[in-house]
Structure formats: structure tokens, C-alpha cells
Amino acid sequence: MSIVSIIMIFAIILLSMTVHEAMHAFMGYFLGDNTAKIEGRLTLNPLRHIDPFMTILLPLTMALLGGPVFGGAKPVPFNPNRVRYGEWGAAMVALAGPLTNLFIAFLAFGIGALMGVVSNGGLVASSFLGSVIAMTVSVNLGFFVFNMLPVPPLDGSRLLYALAPESARRLMEQIEQYGTLVVFLLVVLFSSAIGRVMSACISTILDVFMMIFSV
């Protein structure tokens, strides 16, 4: 893979995760919690959100290996007791990030369809523009699916917080304290299973995109 391709992938990963984390912060602020603003996370400055392992090493390695791209960033702090609507408000803060990635993937796919770099066989990366669009879609769908896994501290776990009984919430809070370590162990121990699940989910989403844009 050329140095230009590596730089392109890194830039897409960095921008995608920056917007992902910023949307967590903006949603928390919108719902009444200023914790992220106080700690300087209510910003699109990528330097405020980068986690060396989750944002750079993990997704870049997966991209270079040709697997589903997934990763994360430094979690945006928020106080679930200060957001409106209780646990559902906290779930809205969590979902703002991955849903933003889904929207970016949808928008990039639509642009690709309009510009003719998408066919009925999927994304065509035979040109630089096609490569950028294909990688943008791939990275953002990977981030969406991975972060929606219902495992603390990933964003999808917040839906469980809203639905689970109190005893289950306390257990999830204990798991969440270990943050990146939990994600690291999850990737190391279950990488093959995660890859299969993510590939199947991404394929299904792409089928929906193709149906919507009639390609």
C-alpha cells in the first residue's frame, strides 16, 4: 500500500472519529450537561479526542490488513444524572456518535452513486475519488457497527443501561471502569467473531444503501 493511501486512510479515520466524539459532546450539551464543555471536548479539534490505540493504531492496522475497520477515541465525559430524560437521555448522547458515522457513510455512498463510482456490484475504487469514497464508507460503517456492540464502554451499551434492571446496570458500570482495556481484550480474544459479525452487518447496510440509491 502506497504512502498516499496510508495518509488517506489515516485522514479519513481521524476526521470520522473526531466528528463522532464531537457529536457526543454536542448532544450532551444540548441535553443540559456541560461536562464536555468544561473539559474542552466541545470541539472539532482532533487533538482533543485522539486515543493513540483506539483512534490510530487499531483502525489503521485493520485497514492495512484488509479487515473491517473499527476503533474509537477518548470517551467524551458526561454526567448521566445531568442530562434530560434520564437513561434515555444518556442513550441519546451515546448514539449521537455512531449514528453520525452512519450518516457520513450514507452521504458518501450517495455522492459516489451520483458521481458514478458506485455500481450494482458495490463501490468501485478504481480511481482516487473512488478510493476516497470507498474508504469513507468502509471506515464509517465499521465505526458505526463496532461502537453499536452492546458491550461497555462502547456506545451500544447505553441502550442496555436504559433497558436493563438496576443490578445489571451496576455490573455494567464496573466493567465500564476498565474502558480501553475491555475493548483491547475484546478485540484480542474475539477478533474473528467480531470481524464476521461486522462484515455481515456492513454488507446488509450496503445492500440497503444500494436499494435506496437504485444502484
PEBELNOR-V496000 format. One record per residue. N is the residue number from 1. RES is the residue in three letters. PHI is phi in degrees with one decimal (* if undefined). Layout:
n->N res->RES phi->PHI
n->N res->RES phi->PHI
//
This chain:
n->1 res->MET phi->*
n->2 res->SER phi->-72.5
n->3 res->ILE phi->-63.9
n->4 res->VAL phi->-63.9
n->5 res->SER phi->-64.7
n->6 res->ILE phi->-63.9
n->7 res->ILE phi->-62.9
n->8 res->MET phi->-61.5
n->9 res->ILE phi->-62.5
n->10 res->PHE phi->-61.3
n->11 res->ALA phi->-63.0
n->12 res->ILE phi->-65.3
n->13 res->ILE phi->-60.6
n->14 res->LEU phi->-63.2
n->15 res->LEU phi->-66.2
n->16 res->SER phi->-64.3
n->17 res->MET phi->-74.6
n->18 res->THR phi->-63.3
n->19 res->VAL phi->-64.6
n->20 res->HIS phi->-54.3
n->21 res->GLU phi->-70.4
n->22 res->ALA phi->-60.9
n->23 res->MET phi->-68.5
n->24 res->HIS phi->-56.3
n->25 res->ALA phi->-63.8
n->26 res->PHE phi->-65.8
n->27 res->MET phi->-67.4
n->28 res->GLY phi->-60.6
n->29 res->TYR phi->-66.1
n->30 res->PHE phi->-61.6
n->31 res->LEU phi->-89.9
n->32 res->GLY phi->106.9
n->33 res->ASP phi->-107.9
n->34 res->ASN phi->-100.7
n->35 res->THR phi->-58.5
n->36 res->ALA phi->-62.7
n->37 res->LYS phi->-64.8
n->38 res->ILE phi->-61.2
n->39 res->GLU phi->-92.3
n->40 res->GLY phi->75.5
n->41 res->ARG phi->-101.9
n->42 res->LEU phi->-86.0
n->43 res->THR phi->-156.3
n->44 res->LEU phi->-98.0
n->45 res->ASN phi->-72.5
n->46 res->PRO phi->-61.2
n->47 res->LEU phi->-64.8
n->48 res->ARG phi->-82.3
n->49 res->HIS phi->-118.3
n->50 res->ILE phi->-67.7
n->51 res->ASP phi->-115.3
n->52 res->PRO phi->-52.8
n->53 res->PHE phi->-80.5
n->54 res->MET phi->-71.9
n->55 res->THR phi->-90.1
n->56 res->ILE phi->-112.2
n->57 res->LEU phi->-64.3
n->58 res->LEU phi->-64.2
n->59 res->PRO phi->-66.6
n->60 res->LEU phi->-67.0
n->61 res->THR phi->-63.9
n->62 res->MET phi->-63.2
n->63 res->ALA phi->-65.8
n->64 res->LEU phi->-68.4
n->65 res->LEU phi->-83.9
n->66 res->GLY phi->82.9
n->67 res->GLY phi->-94.2
n->68 res->PRO phi->-60.2
n->69 res->VAL phi->-86.3
n->70 res->PHE phi->-145.2
n->71 res->GLY phi->172.6
n->72 res->GLY phi->-165.9
n->73 res->ALA phi->-150.0
n->74 res->LYS phi->-63.0
n->75 res->PRO phi->-57.8
n->76 res->VAL phi->-74.5
n->77 res->PRO phi->-71.8
n->78 res->PHE phi->-154.4
n->79 res->ASN phi->-104.6
n->80 res->PRO phi->-61.6
n->81 res->ASN phi->-81.1
n->82 res->ARG phi->-105.6
n->83 res->VAL phi->-81.9
n->84 res->ARG phi->-68.9
n->85 res->TYR phi->74.4
n->86 res->GLY phi->59.7
n->87 res->GLU phi->-64.5
n->88 res->TRP phi->-70.1
n->89 res->GLY phi->-64.4
n->90 res->ALA phi->-62.6
n->91 res->ALA phi->-64.8
n->92 res->MET phi->-64.2
n->93 res->VAL phi->-62.2
n->94 res->ALA phi->-66.0
n->95 res->LEU phi->-73.5
n->96 res->ALA phi->-58.9
n->97 res->GLY phi->-68.3
n->98 res->PRO phi->-63.0
n->99 res->LEU phi->-66.5
n->100 res->THR phi->-64.6
n->101 res->ASN phi->-62.2
n->102 res->LEU phi->-62.7
n->103 res->PHE phi->-65.2
n->104 res->ILE phi->-61.1
n->105 res->ALA phi->-61.6
n->106 res->PHE phi->-62.3
n->107 res->LEU phi->-65.5
n->108 res->ALA phi->-63.0
n->109 res->PHE phi->-62.0
n->110 res->GLY phi->-62.8
n->111 res->ILE phi->-62.4
n->112 res->GLY phi->-62.2
n->113 res->ALA phi->-65.1
n->114 res->LEU phi->-67.8
n->115 res->MET phi->-94.0
n->116 res->GLY phi->80.2
n->117 res->VAL phi->-99.5
n->118 res->VAL phi->-124.4
n->119 res->SER phi->-119.4
n->120 res->ASN phi->-70.1
n->121 res->GLY phi->-94.9
n->122 res->GLY phi->116.2
n->123 res->LEU phi->-74.4
n->124 res->VAL phi->-108.0
n->125 res->ALA phi->-107.0
n->126 res->SER phi->-83.3
n->127 res->SER phi->-125.3
n->128 res->PHE phi->-62.7
n->129 res->LEU phi->-61.0
n->130 res->GLY phi->-61.4
n->131 res->SER phi->-65.1
n->132 res->VAL phi->-63.3
n->133 res->ILE phi->-65.8
n->134 res->ALA phi->-61.3
n->135 res->MET phi->-70.4
n->136 res->THR phi->-62.0
n->137 res->VAL phi->-64.2
n->138 res->SER phi->-62.0
n->139 res->VAL phi->-62.3
n->140 res->ASN phi->-72.2
n->141 res->LEU phi->-68.4
n->142 res->GLY phi->-62.1
n->143 res->PHE phi->-62.7
n->144 res->PHE phi->-61.7
n->145 res->VAL phi->-64.6
n->146 res->PHE phi->-61.7
n->147 res->ASN phi->-72.8
n->148 res->MET phi->-87.3
n->149 res->LEU phi->-60.6
n->150 res->PRO phi->-81.2
n->151 res->VAL phi->-125.1
n->152 res->PRO phi->-60.5
n->153 res->PRO phi->-97.4
n->154 res->LEU phi->-67.7
n->155 res->ASP phi->-60.0
n->156 res->GLY phi->-61.4
n->157 res->SER phi->-66.8
n->158 res->ARG phi->-67.9
n->159 res->LEU phi->-66.7
n->160 res->LEU phi->-66.7
n->161 res->TYR phi->-57.5
n->162 res->ALA phi->-71.1
n->163 res->LEU phi->-104.1
n->164 res->ALA phi->-78.8
n->165 res->PRO phi->-68.2
n->166 res->GLU phi->-58.2
n->167 res->SER phi->-62.3
n->168 res->ALA phi->-68.4
n->169 res->ARG phi->-63.3
n->170 res->ARG phi->-64.2
n->171 res->LEU phi->-64.3
n->172 res->MET phi->-64.3
n->173 res->GLU phi->-63.7
n->174 res->GLN phi->-65.6
n->175 res->ILE phi->-64.3
n->176 res->GLU phi->-65.0
n->177 res->GLN phi->-60.3
n->178 res->TYR phi->-89.6
n->179 res->GLY phi->44.5
n->180 res->THR phi->-60.0
n->181 res->LEU phi->-60.2
n->182 res->VAL phi->-62.0
n->183 res->VAL phi->-64.2
n->184 res->PHE phi->-60.1
n->185 res->LEU phi->-64.2
n->186 res->LEU phi->-61.2
n->187 res->VAL phi->-68.1
n->188 res->VAL phi->-66.9
n->189 res->LEU phi->-82.3
n->190 res->PHE phi->-128.5
n->191 res->SER phi->-59.2
n->192 res->SER phi->-65.3
n->193 res->ALA phi->-65.9
n->194 res->ILE phi->-61.6
n->195 res->GLY phi->-60.0
n->196 res->ARG phi->-66.0
n->197 res->VAL phi->-62.4
n->198 res->MET phi->-65.6
n->199 res->SER phi->-60.9
n->200 res->ALA phi->-65.7
n->201 res->CYS phi->-66.3
n->202 res->ILE phi->-63.3
n->203 res->SER phi->-61.0
n->204 res->THR phi->-64.3
n->205 res->ILE phi->-63.2
n->206 res->LEU phi->-63.0
n->207 res->ASP phi->-61.5
n->208 res->VAL phi->-64.9
n->209 res->PHE phi->-57.9
n->210 res->MET phi->-63.8
n->211 res->MET phi->-67.1
n->212 res->ILE phi->-63.4
n->213 res->PHE phi->-93.7
n->214 res->SER phi->54.1
n->215 res->VAL phi->-120.2
//
